Structure formats: structure tokens, C-alpha cells
């Protein structure tokens, strides 16, 4: 007999869907900060997958991925349970900012604290109310302000099951990413849960093709887990163990020549930095073979600013 699932005192039976609100705190106006949680349960027992968007409030693509899958009824499972949090950082979303009023980043506040900062309270709520219920998760993210990310899955290759999940997702790029202290992914890993991070586009901008990649990848992971009977056909993924940032050696106006997602060779010209008066022009040249997986769209740069995130070709592409 299937067990009932309980979240914050609310019981969800097999075959049911429900929305549960987790109260985290309230603002000085006494406006509550709640986490809306959608739960979709099949009648047949199976894995539990967590889908989270908007951990950073200005990262809209992740919110749209989860929202669209819910609205278009794409993720009702044939077996198992889907727990979906389309918008984790409600305050940041309202204010169009990455973090919270205390200036903290939720994704550097795990495992959190019941009586800590607002960021730590959100983290604590996720870790104690949601993470114990799940088996795997996909956390949807977006690049920063004026920095676009090529659709990519980030996971640790040191955990074979992580890489297996990433290959099932089949984003255009799969990138090894070590577990970062105080991040959601590391805290979940310590609890024995596997979380993938999907990145696409830039903050406060919708990237429709990246949203589509995210939706289709989620359905493929659910298919791999046996939660869906079918899924869209996968893509060929380029797999990279290393990446690096190309930084500006001079201040000025940045003119990229390569595009987001483009592959290049060592010593290839990637762009130029010019002064605003027409006197100077400096080349930006590749130090490795690789692929552009992140691009600064802001034309005005200072010395040391990140220009491009480069995946370095140390492994062959998948066929």
C-alpha cells in the first residue's frame, strides 16, 4: 500500500495533486513570505523528483520552465511524485534582485538556520520540509545581469549517478562543477540527494530556446527514472571537465566576435576591446580550444571584468 505524503501537516494521498504553502517569515509590513509548493502524485509508487526555480529572484528562465510544465500539464507522473517550487525567492522576484533584503544569497546559505537571516530561514525550510522527501532534483538557474549562459547542465562527475542523470537530461553542454560550500546542491548531496543545476540565458530576460531545452531535459530525466513512459528525443551533449573565465586586460568597449555556444580553437580571435575615442584596440585571443558557454553582453568593461565563460576541450564530445 502506498504511503501518504505529508508536508507541513498537509497530507497528499496517492493519485492527488495539491498546493501547500510553507511559511518562512514575514516582512516589516507583516506581509508573509511563503513558499508555494505544488505536489503531483501518481497512484503508482516510484521516485520523488524536486523541481526548483527562482532561487535567485531575478533569474526568470527557471521560473518559466517550472511554470510552463505545470500549466501545460507536462509533468504529471505515471509513477512516483513531482514536487515543484516554481519560485523560491519571492522577495527577490518582486524586487527584481538576486538576493534578499539582508543582502544574502540563498544559494550560499545552506543548510540554513531556523533563527538565522531570511536567506538561512528559506534554506532551512527547504532542507527540513522538502529535501527529506525527495530522491533527485533539478535546480533551474540563469546567468547574472548582462551575462548570458548557453544551455548547460552542471553536476559533479565525482558522483557517477550525477553524471548519469546529466546524460539523461542531455543539455547541449554538460559541465563538471564541484560542490560549493553552503550551496543548495552541496547541502542536498550531504543528505544523500542528487541535484542537477541547469543554466540558460541571462537575468531578467526570457530565453525561449533555453526554456524548451530545460523542459525537454526534465521529461527525459523523468523517463529515465521510470516516472514518464515517453520523453522527447535527446540531443548530443558536449562534455567538459574544466572551464575558465576570460577576463578583460584593459578597460573600454568590448566587441565579441564569437557567439554564445560557438566553438573555437586556441589562438583564435574572440573579440576586441577598444577605447571610446578611437585610438586603441586590443585583441582578446583564446588560450585553449573550447566553447563559449557564458558571454558578457555589457559593452562597457573594466580591467578584470569577466568577458566570457569558456568550457575547455579536455574530453571528446558524445556521439
Secondary structure, 3 states (H helix, E strand, C coil): CCCCEEECCEEECCCCEEEEEEEEEECCCCCEEEEEEEEEECCCCCCEEEEECCCCCCCHHHHHHHHHHHHCCCCCCCCCEEEEECCCCHHHHHHCCCCCCCCCCHHHCCCCCCCCCHHHHHHHHHHHHHHHHCCEEEEEECCCCCEEEEEEEEECCCCHHHHHHHHHHCCCEEEECCCCCCCHHHHHHHCCCEEEEEEEECCCCCCHHHHHHHHHHHHHHHHHCCCCCCCCCCCCCEEECEEEEEECCCCEEEEECCCCCCEECCCCEEEEEECCCCCCEEEEECCCCEEEEEEECCCEECCCCEEEEEEECCCCCCC
